[in-house]
Amino acid sequence: MTITMIVIKMHIQTHTDQKKLSKKVISSSIREVDYDEFNKSAIGQDALIKVDTLINKTLFKSSHSSKNQNLSLQAIQHHFSSTGHQVRARLCLYACARLGISQQDMLILAAATELLHNASLIHDDIQDNDDMRRGKPAIWKKYGQNIGICAGDLLLSAAYGVLENYSHSKTLSKVIAKLNQKTRLAIEGQSEDVTYKDNHNPSHIISIERYVQIAVQKSGALLSLPLELALIAAEKNEYIDTARKATEAFAVGYQIADDIEDIAKDAGSVTKSRSINITFVLNALGYENEKEQSIAMSYKYLNDAVYHAQKLPAESGLLLVSLANTLKNKIKH
């Protein structure tokens, strides 16, 4: 599902020191800014460009092959020729700026979250037999499945390599452990999803609870990572559980909204297996008006996301609040 507008209630007051993003102070005055204005803000496009630069440096600086010769590197260039919305990087940058994390470290953490996310996309496309990614042929479709696997593995490795210059030695071990934990959870969720598709038959009914668990693992893990890393870097570990609850609720709400849009696609075809979709789950369990029921469920989880995100320190969850409210408005219309 494409989020074309992010409404962010914030006002940015710039300090004279332009060298540190953490020197930007966001006041409590409330206004709405559109996506373009956000991109131009202190934690918008300038920082995202630096994240992209750091990702490229990490991927290509130590390669023994020219990126014009190695197919895996070519495939990665092809994949990143369209960056997507970079929601995870934005969540991380915003939270880090609010929590006073240095520019160097916030860029590193944001890059790590994007590298893991994109690794998962590359491998998901192979397993889901999806031909297109961001309006272009998926890596496996253009370069083959074997190169797709290698490219995804390179990004997964780079997510740890980018931590090379992370400056806060006191929290480095916790950052590494969190990366590993969330990667493992995402893999477990994808494994459950793939197993369902491989073994699906009309008589198999998945429970709502199981659907939610898979969504939490598959999508929630890497959505929670940006906020949790920011809190770890700020030594605000007591809020990690709150961040997890907020992002997992958002992930489930987002997944349900995505399912509503993808009913026809998820029904499967000759070349693609039937996907888990909340409307199919509700129908199999005997619910009537499953689309309306799905919308109500999505609202419930998005409201939960807002509730928990508002509890995060220094309003570091405000961007997630805005994402949730924007998605609610999109579902409504």
C-alpha positions as CSV (number, residue, x, y, z in Angstrom):
1,M,0.0,0.0,0.0
2,T,1.4,3.4,-0.9
3,I,1.4,6.1,1.7
4,T,1.4,9.3,-0.4
5,M,1.1,11.8,2.4
6,I,2.5,11.8,5.9
7,V,1.0,14.4,8.2
8,I,3.4,15.4,10.9
9,K,2.4,17.8,13.7
10,M,5.6,19.6,14.4
11,H,7.4,22.9,14.2
12,I,11.2,23.0,13.7
13,Q,13.4,25.7,15.4
14,T,17.0,25.6,14.1
15,H,19.9,26.3,16.3
16,T,22.9,28.1,14.9
17,D,25.0,24.9,15.0
18,Q,24.1,23.1,11.7
19,K,26.6,20.3,12.2
20,K,24.4,18.2,14.4
21,L,20.9,17.1,13.6
22,S,20.4,16.6,17.3
23,K,20.9,20.4,17.7
24,K,17.5,20.9,15.9
25,V,14.8,21.6,18.5
26,I,11.2,20.7,17.7
27,S,8.8,22.9,19.6
28,S,5.4,22.0,20.9
29,S,3.5,24.2,18.6
30,I,1.2,22.2,16.3
31,R,0.7,22.5,12.6
32,E,0.3,20.2,9.6
33,V,3.1,20.0,7.0
34,D,2.9,18.0,3.8
35,Y,5.3,15.4,2.6
36,D,7.5,17.8,0.5
37,E,7.9,20.2,3.4
38,F,8.9,17.3,5.7
39,N,11.5,16.3,3.1
40,K,13.1,19.7,3.4
41,S,13.0,19.7,7.2
42,A,15.9,19.2,9.6
43,I,15.2,15.4,9.6
44,G,14.0,15.1,6.1
45,Q,15.6,14.9,2.7
46,D,19.1,16.1,3.7
47,A,19.5,13.3,6.3
48,L,18.0,10.7,4.0
49,I,20.5,11.6,1.3
50,K,23.3,11.1,3.9
51,V,21.7,7.7,4.9
52,D,21.8,6.7,1.2
53,T,25.4,7.8,0.9
54,L,26.3,5.8,4.0
55,I,24.6,2.7,2.6
56,N,26.4,2.9,-0.7
57,K,29.7,3.4,1.0
58,T,29.2,0.4,3.2
59,L,28.1,-1.8,0.3
60,F,30.8,-0.9,-2.2
61,K,33.8,0.4,-0.3
62,S,35.4,-3.0,0.5
63,S,34.3,-4.9,-2.6
64,H,37.0,-6.6,-4.5
65,S,34.9,-6.5,-7.6
66,S,33.8,-3.6,-9.7
67,K,30.1,-2.9,-9.3
68,N,29.9,-2.9,-13.1
69,Q,31.3,-6.5,-13.2
70,N,29.7,-8.2,-10.2
71,L,26.1,-9.2,-10.8
72,S,25.2,-9.0,-7.1
73,L,26.4,-5.5,-6.9
74,Q,24.6,-4.6,-10.1
75,A,21.5,-6.1,-8.7
76,I,21.8,-4.0,-5.5
77,Q,22.2,-0.8,-7.6
78,H,19.1,-1.8,-9.6
79,H,17.2,-2.3,-6.4
80,F,18.2,1.0,-4.9
81,S,17.6,3.0,-8.1
82,S,14.2,3.5,-6.5
83,T,14.4,3.9,-2.7
84,G,10.7,3.7,-1.7
85,H,9.4,5.8,1.2
86,Q,12.2,4.9,3.6
87,V,9.7,4.9,6.5
88,R,12.0,3.0,8.8
89,A,14.8,5.5,8.2
90,R,12.4,8.4,8.8
91,L,11.2,6.9,12.1
92,C,14.7,6.3,13.3
93,L,16.0,9.8,12.3
94,Y,13.0,11.5,13.9
95,A,13.2,9.6,17.1
96,C,17.0,10.0,17.4
97,A,16.7,13.8,16.8
98,R,14.1,14.1,19.5
99,L,16.2,12.0,21.9
100,G,19.5,14.0,21.3
101,I,21.5,11.3,19.4
102,S,24.5,12.6,17.5
103,Q,24.2,13.0,13.7
104,Q,26.8,10.3,13.0
105,D,25.0,7.7,15.1
106,M,21.5,8.5,13.9
107,L,22.6,8.1,10.3
108,I,24.2,4.8,11.1
109,L,21.2,3.4,12.9
110,A,18.8,4.6,10.2
111,A,21.0,3.0,7.5
112,A,21.0,-0.3,9.4
113,T,17.2,-0.4,9.6
114,E,16.9,0.3,5.8
115,L,19.5,-2.3,4.9
116,L,17.7,-5.0,6.9
117,H,14.3,-4.0,5.5
118,N,15.6,-4.0,1.9
119,A,17.3,-7.4,2.4
120,S,13.9,-8.8,3.5
121,L,12.2,-7.3,0.4
122,I,14.6,-8.9,-2.0
123,H,14.2,-12.3,-0.4
124,D,10.4,-11.9,-0.1
125,D,10.0,-11.2,-3.8
126,I,11.7,-14.5,-4.6
127,Q,9.6,-16.5,-2.1
128,D,6.4,-14.7,-3.1
129,N,7.1,-14.9,-6.8
130,D,6.5,-11.2,-7.1
131,D,7.8,-9.9,-10.5
132,M,7.8,-6.1,-9.7
133,R,9.2,-4.0,-6.9
134,R,8.7,-0.2,-6.8
135,G,7.6,-0.1,-10.5
136,K,10.6,-2.0,-11.8
137,P,11.4,-5.7,-12.3
138,A,12.3,-7.4,-9.0
139,I,16.0,-8.4,-8.6
140,W,15.2,-12.1,-9.1
141,K,13.2,-11.4,-12.2
142,K,16.0,-9.4,-13.8
143,Y,19.1,-11.2,-12.5
144,G,17.8,-14.6,-11.4
145,Q,17.0,-16.2,-8.1
146,N,20.5,-17.1,-7.2
147,I,21.8,-13.5,-7.6
148,G,18.7,-12.3,-5.7
149,I,19.6,-14.5,-2.8
150,C,23.2,-13.2,-2.9
151,A,22.1,-9.6,-3.1
152,G,19.8,-10.0,-0.1
153,D,22.6,-11.6,1.9
154,L,24.9,-8.7,1.1
155,L,22.4,-6.2,2.5
156,L,21.9,-8.3,5.6
157,S,25.6,-8.4,6.2
158,A,26.0,-4.7,5.5
159,A,23.4,-3.9,8.2
160,Y,26.0,-5.0,10.7
161,G,29.0,-3.6,8.8
162,V,27.5,-0.1,8.9
163,L,27.9,-0.1,12.7
164,E,31.7,0.1,12.2
165,N,31.8,3.8,13.2
166,Y,29.0,3.8,15.7
167,S,30.4,6.0,18.5
168,H,28.5,5.0,21.6
169,S,30.5,2.0,22.8
170,K,28.4,1.6,25.9
171,T,25.3,0.7,23.9
172,L,26.9,-1.0,20.8
173,S,26.4,-4.6,22.1
174,K,22.7,-3.9,22.8
175,V,22.3,-2.4,19.3
176,I,23.9,-5.6,17.7
177,A,21.7,-7.8,19.9
178,K,18.6,-5.9,18.9
179,L,19.5,-6.2,15.2
180,N,19.8,-9.9,15.6
181,Q,16.6,-10.3,17.6
182,K,14.5,-8.4,15.1
183,T,16.1,-10.1,12.1
184,R,15.3,-13.5,13.7
185,L,11.7,-12.5,14.4
186,A,11.2,-11.3,10.8
187,I,12.6,-14.6,9.4
188,E,10.4,-16.6,11.7
189,G,7.3,-14.6,10.5
190,Q,8.3,-15.0,6.9
191,S,8.8,-18.8,7.4
192,E,5.3,-19.0,8.9
193,D,3.9,-17.1,5.9
194,V,5.7,-19.3,3.4
195,T,4.7,-22.5,5.2
196,Y,1.0,-21.4,5.0
197,K,1.3,-20.8,1.3
198,D,3.0,-24.1,0.6
199,N,0.6,-26.1,2.7
200,H,-2.6,-24.2,2.1
201,N,-5.7,-26.1,1.3
202,P,-9.4,-25.0,1.4
203,S,-10.0,-27.0,4.6
204,H,-7.2,-25.3,6.5
205,I,-8.5,-22.4,8.7
206,I,-6.1,-20.0,10.4
207,S,-7.2,-18.2,13.5
208,I,-7.3,-14.5,13.9
209,E,-4.8,-14.8,16.7
210,R,-2.4,-16.7,14.4
211,Y,-2.9,-14.1,11.7
212,V,-2.0,-11.3,14.1
213,Q,1.1,-13.3,15.4
214,I,2.4,-13.7,11.8
215,A,1.9,-10.0,11.0
216,V,3.7,-9.0,14.2
217,Q,6.6,-11.2,13.4
218,K,6.9,-10.6,9.7
219,S,6.2,-6.8,9.6
220,G,6.3,-5.6,13.2
221,A,9.8,-6.7,13.9
222,L,11.5,-4.5,11.4
223,L,9.1,-1.6,12.0
224,S,9.8,-1.7,15.7
225,L,13.6,-1.7,15.1
226,P,14.0,2.0,14.3
227,L,12.4,3.2,17.5
228,E,14.0,0.6,19.7
229,L,17.5,1.4,18.4
230,A,16.9,5.1,19.0
231,L,15.8,4.4,22.6
232,I,18.8,2.1,23.1
233,A,21.2,4.7,21.9
234,A,19.6,7.3,24.2
235,E,19.7,4.8,27.1
236,K,15.9,4.9,27.5
237,N,15.6,1.1,27.7
238,E,12.5,1.4,30.0
239,Y,10.5,2.6,27.0
240,I,11.4,-0.2,24.6
241,D,8.4,-2.3,25.5
242,T,6.2,0.7,24.8
243,A,7.8,1.2,21.4
244,R,7.4,-2.5,20.6
245,K,3.6,-2.3,21.4
246,A,3.2,0.8,19.3
247,T,4.9,-0.5,16.2
248,E,3.5,-4.0,16.4
249,A,0.0,-2.6,16.6
250,F,0.8,-0.3,13.6
251,A,2.2,-3.3,11.7
252,V,-1.0,-5.3,12.2
253,G,-3.2,-2.3,11.3
254,Y,-1.1,-1.7,8.2
255,Q,-1.2,-5.3,7.2
256,I,-5.0,-5.5,7.5
257,A,-5.3,-2.3,5.4
258,D,-2.9,-3.8,2.8
259,D,-5.0,-7.0,2.8
260,I,-8.2,-5.0,2.0
261,E,-6.5,-3.5,-1.0
262,D,-5.0,-6.8,-2.2
263,I,-7.9,-9.1,-2.0
264,A,-7.8,-10.1,-5.7
265,K,-4.0,-10.4,-5.7
266,D,-3.9,-12.5,-2.5
267,A,-6.5,-14.9,-3.9
268,G,-3.7,-16.5,-5.9
269,S,-3.3,-17.7,-9.5
270,V,-1.8,-20.4,-11.6
271,T,1.7,-19.1,-10.8
272,K,1.2,-17.8,-7.3
273,S,-0.1,-19.5,-4.1
274,R,-2.9,-18.0,-2.1
275,S,-1.7,-15.5,0.5
276,I,-2.8,-15.0,4.1
277,N,-5.4,-12.3,4.0
278,I,-7.6,-11.2,6.9
279,T,-10.7,-11.1,4.8
280,F,-10.2,-14.8,3.8
281,V,-9.5,-15.6,7.5
282,L,-12.8,-13.9,8.6
283,N,-14.8,-15.5,5.8
284,A,-13.4,-19.0,6.7
285,L,-14.3,-18.4,10.3
286,G,-17.9,-17.6,9.4
287,Y,-17.9,-13.8,9.8
288,E,-20.3,-11.8,7.7
289,N,-19.3,-8.5,6.1
290,E,-15.7,-9.4,6.3
291,K,-14.4,-6.3,4.6
292,E,-16.2,-4.0,7.1
293,Q,-15.0,-6.2,9.9
294,S,-11.4,-5.9,8.6
295,I,-11.7,-2.1,8.4
296,A,-12.8,-2.0,12.1
297,M,-9.9,-4.3,13.1
298,S,-7.4,-2.1,11.3
299,Y,-8.8,1.0,13.1
300,K,-8.6,-0.8,16.4
301,Y,-4.9,-1.6,15.9
302,L,-4.0,1.8,14.5
303,N,-5.6,3.4,17.5
304,D,-3.6,1.2,19.8
305,A,-0.4,2.3,17.9
306,V,-1.3,5.9,18.6
307,Y,-2.0,5.3,22.2
308,H,1.4,3.7,22.9
309,A,3.4,5.9,20.6
310,Q,2.2,9.0,22.5
311,K,3.8,7.6,25.6
312,L,7.3,7.6,24.2
313,P,9.8,10.1,25.7
314,A,10.5,13.5,24.1
315,E,7.6,12.9,21.6
316,S,9.9,10.5,19.8
317,G,6.9,8.5,18.6
318,L,5.1,11.5,17.0
319,L,6.0,10.4,13.5
320,L,4.4,7.0,14.1
321,V,1.3,8.7,15.4
322,S,1.1,10.7,12.2
323,L,1.6,7.6,10.0
324,A,-1.2,5.8,11.9
325,N,-3.6,8.7,11.6
326,T,-2.9,9.1,7.9
327,L,-3.5,5.4,7.3
328,K,-6.8,5.6,9.2
329,N,-7.9,8.5,6.9
330,K,-7.0,6.5,3.8
331,I,-9.0,3.5,4.9
332,K,-11.9,5.7,5.7
333,H,-12.0,7.0,2.2
